[in-house]
Amino acid sequence: PQDLLHQLAVGDAAAIAALVDRSRVSDEPMILVAAALFAAVEQDDLLARARALATSTRDRQLVAIATAHVNGERHLVDALARDHLVDHPDNVLVAWIAGASHRTDPRS
């Protein structure tokens, strides 16, 4: 998923389409969250599925950060992302969410 996330971060349309396809059958919270954020399809359903499937602290934090981002809660995103990235500095998706939370459109 890391290669896919790097492609998503630069807006690769083929990567977004592949992500949407993959999210239909995936049980990986990271894939579901990324699809909710980048493709903005069935956003609430994807985040709910990700929440239900998140068994590790890392995945639960990811879902919480993404949900705060979608809800426009910038200060919460900052706080949660900062804490998360201390323990998981390799999480490209959380780093992207933290940066995107300061943009006007939470989906860009």
Backbone bond lengths (Angstrom), bond angles and torsions (degrees), N, CA, C in turn:
res aa  C-N    CA-C-N  psi(-1)  N-CA   C-N-CA  omega(-1)  CA-C   N-CA-C  phi
1 P - - - 1.459 - - 1.526 113.81 -
2 Q 1.323 118.54 -22.86 1.461 119.96 -177.64 1.522 112.20 -63.62
3 D 1.337 117.69 -42.23 1.467 120.15 177.74 1.523 110.51 -61.67
4 L 1.318 116.40 -41.66 1.454 121.27 178.92 1.525 110.25 -62.29
5 L 1.319 117.15 -41.69 1.461 120.60 179.84 1.522 111.70 -64.36
6 H 1.312 116.87 -37.50 1.466 119.75 176.62 1.525 110.63 -63.79
7 Q 1.317 117.59 -40.37 1.468 121.32 177.64 1.522 111.04 -66.60
8 L 1.323 117.39 -37.99 1.457 121.11 178.83 1.521 111.06 -64.05
9 A 1.311 115.82 -40.02 1.469 120.69 -176.84 1.520 112.36 -60.99
10 V 1.317 117.20 -24.34 1.471 119.84 178.08 1.527 111.40 -100.22
11 G 1.320 116.84 7.68 1.460 120.88 174.08 1.512 115.34 78.60
12 D 1.306 118.09 27.71 1.465 122.47 -179.99 1.532 109.56 -66.39
13 A 1.333 116.83 112.46 1.473 122.08 -176.98 1.523 112.23 -60.90
14 A 1.323 117.17 -38.50 1.466 120.36 179.22 1.533 110.20 -65.75
15 A 1.316 116.74 -37.71 1.463 120.21 178.49 1.524 110.92 -66.57
16 I 1.326 116.46 -38.65 1.467 120.02 178.19 1.527 110.38 -64.91
17 A 1.325 117.15 -42.82 1.469 120.97 178.19 1.532 110.66 -62.84
18 A 1.322 116.38 -42.06 1.465 120.58 178.66 1.531 110.50 -64.25
19 L 1.310 115.97 -38.26 1.452 120.33 178.99 1.524 111.63 -64.69
20 V 1.317 117.10 -43.58 1.463 121.03 178.34 1.532 109.67 -60.65
21 D 1.327 116.78 -44.95 1.473 120.06 177.85 1.526 111.14 -60.22
22 R 1.306 115.38 -45.10 1.458 120.11 -177.27 1.528 111.90 -66.74
23 S 1.336 115.81 -33.74 1.469 119.53 -177.56 1.527 112.82 -67.15
24 R 1.310 116.24 -21.68 1.475 119.60 -178.76 1.521 112.50 -66.72
25 V 1.334 116.96 -27.48 1.464 120.22 -177.36 1.530 113.01 -122.24
26 S 1.312 117.25 0.24 1.457 120.92 -174.06 1.522 112.81 -78.63
27 D 1.323 114.42 148.83 1.452 120.52 171.38 1.532 109.71 -118.15
28 E 1.343 116.29 21.76 1.460 123.00 178.83 1.532 109.23 -98.39
29 P 1.328 117.76 115.66 1.458 119.83 179.93 1.533 113.56 -53.30
30 M 1.330 117.55 -37.77 1.466 119.37 -178.76 1.528 111.42 -62.88
31 I 1.305 117.55 -40.93 1.464 121.68 178.87 1.528 110.27 -65.07
32 L 1.323 116.23 -43.66 1.462 120.45 -178.82 1.523 111.57 -65.49
33 V 1.320 116.52 -42.34 1.468 120.52 178.28 1.523 110.02 -65.05
34 A 1.313 117.10 -45.49 1.472 119.87 179.93 1.520 110.83 -60.55
35 A 1.314 117.59 -41.93 1.469 120.31 178.43 1.519 110.44 -63.05
36 A 1.314 117.00 -41.46 1.469 120.64 179.22 1.527 110.92 -62.04
37 L 1.315 117.05 -37.69 1.462 120.42 -175.99 1.522 113.80 -84.31
38 F 1.316 116.64 -44.04 1.465 119.50 -173.82 1.516 112.79 -85.78
39 A 1.309 116.99 -37.60 1.460 119.30 -177.92 1.521 111.25 -95.02
40 A 1.324 115.75 -20.24 1.470 122.00 179.51 1.530 111.88 51.60
41 V 1.314 115.80 38.36 1.464 121.03 175.71 1.519 107.77 -108.27
42 E 1.301 116.24 135.50 1.466 120.60 177.94 1.526 110.95 45.05
43 Q 1.333 115.13 43.79 1.455 121.45 -172.74 1.526 113.02 -53.32
44 D 1.324 117.45 -50.11 1.459 120.10 -178.49 1.526 112.01 -64.41
45 D 1.331 116.39 -40.65 1.462 120.35 179.78 1.528 111.43 -65.34
46 L 1.333 116.46 -42.69 1.461 120.26 -179.91 1.525 111.07 -64.97
47 L 1.325 116.77 -42.58 1.464 119.28 178.76 1.525 111.10 -66.47
48 A 1.315 117.21 -36.62 1.463 120.55 176.89 1.528 110.99 -64.92
49 R 1.329 116.86 -41.80 1.471 120.11 177.03 1.516 110.53 -63.52
50 A 1.339 115.73 -43.89 1.468 119.97 179.39 1.521 110.63 -60.78
51 R 1.327 116.83 -42.37 1.471 121.97 179.20 1.529 110.13 -61.08
52 A 1.313 116.34 -43.16 1.469 120.64 -178.90 1.531 111.90 -67.75
53 L 1.320 116.96 -31.44 1.464 121.10 -176.83 1.529 113.60 -90.93
54 A 1.322 117.23 -13.06 1.463 121.28 -176.57 1.525 110.26 -72.28
55 T 1.318 115.87 108.91 1.456 119.99 -179.09 1.524 111.85 -105.84
56 S 1.310 117.50 -25.91 1.463 120.23 -179.71 1.534 110.04 -92.95
57 T 1.311 115.35 157.99 1.464 120.43 176.72 1.519 109.83 -59.12
58 R 1.313 116.96 -42.20 1.465 121.71 179.76 1.535 110.89 -56.80
59 D 1.324 116.90 -46.89 1.472 120.46 -179.08 1.531 111.67 -69.13
60 R 1.328 116.71 -39.86 1.470 119.43 178.76 1.528 110.81 -63.92
61 Q 1.320 116.48 -38.46 1.463 120.11 177.14 1.526 110.50 -65.66
62 L 1.319 117.09 -41.99 1.461 120.98 178.39 1.524 110.91 -57.80
63 V 1.308 116.72 -46.63 1.467 120.77 -179.59 1.530 110.33 -63.69
64 A 1.314 117.60 -41.39 1.468 120.99 179.14 1.524 111.27 -63.97
65 I 1.311 117.06 -40.73 1.464 121.68 179.12 1.524 110.29 -66.21
66 A 1.319 116.57 -44.74 1.470 120.58 179.30 1.518 111.17 -63.90
67 T 1.310 117.33 -41.06 1.460 121.38 179.65 1.526 110.48 -64.29
68 A 1.318 116.80 -43.58 1.467 120.30 177.18 1.525 110.52 -61.84
69 H 1.308 116.85 -39.12 1.469 121.76 178.72 1.527 110.93 -62.92
70 V 1.308 116.39 -48.53 1.468 121.46 -179.78 1.531 110.44 -61.36
71 N 1.322 116.26 -35.19 1.461 120.88 -179.64 1.532 113.16 -82.81
72 G 1.334 116.93 0.26 1.460 120.82 177.51 1.519 114.51 74.84
73 E 1.311 117.18 21.95 1.466 121.60 -179.23 1.531 110.02 -90.69
74 R 1.320 115.58 76.75 1.470 121.85 -173.11 1.517 113.63 -59.27
75 H 1.313 117.64 -44.46 1.469 120.00 -178.11 1.524 111.14 -64.79
76 L 1.312 116.65 -37.94 1.462 120.17 177.08 1.523 110.57 -67.27
77 V 1.325 117.07 -42.22 1.467 120.52 176.64 1.516 109.80 -57.68
78 D 1.330 116.58 -47.77 1.473 120.01 -179.53 1.520 111.66 -57.27
79 A 1.316 116.26 -48.94 1.465 120.45 -177.08 1.529 111.35 -64.60
80 L 1.318 116.44 -48.42 1.469 120.04 -178.53 1.521 111.82 -66.42
81 A 1.326 116.90 -42.43 1.468 120.35 -179.06 1.524 111.10 -65.64
82 R 1.312 116.36 -41.55 1.471 119.83 179.38 1.527 110.14 -59.29
83 D 1.324 116.78 -48.12 1.468 120.19 178.94 1.521 111.43 -62.71
84 H 1.327 116.18 -43.53 1.463 120.70 -178.69 1.524 111.21 -62.44
85 L 1.328 116.19 -44.57 1.469 119.84 -175.66 1.526 113.09 -71.05
86 V 1.320 117.98 -19.54 1.462 120.05 173.54 1.523 109.42 -63.73
87 D 1.331 115.72 -43.17 1.469 120.61 -179.21 1.525 113.36 -85.71
88 H 1.332 116.51 -25.89 1.469 120.91 -175.64 1.537 109.98 -134.17
89 P 1.340 117.29 67.80 1.474 119.91 -175.43 1.530 113.92 -65.41
90 D 1.321 117.29 -12.02 1.461 121.35 -179.37 1.523 113.15 -89.72
91 N 1.325 117.98 2.82 1.464 120.16 -176.03 1.531 110.05 -81.43
92 V 1.306 115.26 94.66 1.468 122.74 -177.63 1.524 111.13 -63.24
93 L 1.310 117.22 -38.12 1.462 120.28 -177.87 1.527 111.32 -65.36
94 V 1.312 118.44 -43.49 1.460 120.88 178.27 1.524 110.34 -66.01
95 A 1.324 117.77 -39.37 1.469 120.17 176.87 1.528 110.40 -61.77
96 W 1.331 116.98 -41.26 1.467 120.62 178.02 1.530 110.34 -63.75
97 I 1.328 117.34 -44.82 1.464 121.06 -179.88 1.530 109.85 -59.98
98 A 1.326 116.68 -44.20 1.468 120.43 -179.24 1.532 110.69 -59.10
99 G 1.318 116.96 -42.64 1.463 120.28 178.06 1.519 111.90 -70.27
100 A 1.305 116.53 -41.85 1.473 120.86 -177.39 1.517 111.65 -69.54
101 S 1.317 117.71 -23.43 1.463 119.04 -177.90 1.524 112.49 -66.49
102 H 1.314 116.34 -15.18 1.472 120.43 179.00 1.531 112.83 -94.18
103 R 1.306 116.11 -3.24 1.462 119.45 177.06 1.522 109.59 -83.92
104 T 1.320 117.53 161.24 1.445 122.54 -178.09 1.520 111.88 -65.27
105 D 1.332 117.05 -46.50 1.464 122.47 179.69 1.524 108.05 -94.58
106 P 1.344 119.43 114.38 1.471 120.85 -176.43 1.523 114.07 -62.94
107 R 1.309 119.60 -11.76 1.471 121.10 -179.70 1.516 112.61 -97.83
108 S 1.313 118.59 0.64 1.473 119.68 -178.45 1.491 111.61 -103.08
